[in-house]
């Protein structure tokens, strides 16, 4: 069985197969294996610095967002339709 940890705030230092981070957590979680951000890139750049997109684009991990951003080649849209189908009534 795979261990997946979702990190939002404080760094996670224990052993895990996957470490998924949200928003800015990639800055303090060097072993992150995936980044999620659901706010618009414009919003995150206005709240976290105009270089947010450039910093995310420099990551070598998959990035899951609202949509694919051309300036972040590794980004892909969150599979909302598939998620809703997998968890009906949620």
Secondary structure as the mmCIF struct_conf table of DSSP 4:
data_model
#
loop_
_struct_conf.conf_type_id
_struct_conf.id
_struct_conf.beg_label_comp_id
_struct_conf.beg_label_asym_id
_struct_conf.beg_label_seq_id
_struct_conf.end_label_comp_id
_struct_conf.end_label_asym_id
_struct_conf.end_label_seq_id
STRN STRN1 UNK A 4 UNK A 7
BEND BEND1 UNK A 8 UNK A 10
BEND BEND2 UNK A 14 UNK A 14
BEND BEND3 UNK A 17 UNK A 17
STRN STRN2 UNK A 18 UNK A 22
TURN_TY1_P TURN_TY1_P1 UNK A 23 UNK A 24
HELX_RH_3T_P HELX_RH_3T_P1 UNK A 25 UNK A 27
TURN_TY1_P TURN_TY1_P2 UNK A 28 UNK A 28
TURN_TY1_P TURN_TY1_P3 UNK A 30 UNK A 31
STRN STRN3 UNK A 34 UNK A 36
BEND BEND4 UNK A 39 UNK A 39
HELX_RH_AL_P HELX_RH_AL_P1 UNK A 41 UNK A 48
TURN_TY1_P TURN_TY1_P4 UNK A 50 UNK A 51
HELX_RH_AL_P HELX_RH_AL_P2 UNK A 52 UNK A 57
TURN_TY1_P TURN_TY1_P5 UNK A 58 UNK A 58
BEND BEND5 UNK A 60 UNK A 61
STRN STRN4 UNK A 62 UNK A 65
BEND BEND6 UNK A 66 UNK A 67
STRN STRN5 UNK A 69 UNK A 69
TURN_TY1_P TURN_TY1_P6 UNK A 70 UNK A 71
STRN STRN6 UNK A 72 UNK A 72
TURN_TY1_P TURN_TY1_P7 UNK A 73 UNK A 74
STRN STRN7 UNK A 75 UNK A 77
HELX_RH_AL_P HELX_RH_AL_P3 UNK A 80 UNK A 86
TURN_TY1_P TURN_TY1_P8 UNK A 87 UNK A 89
#
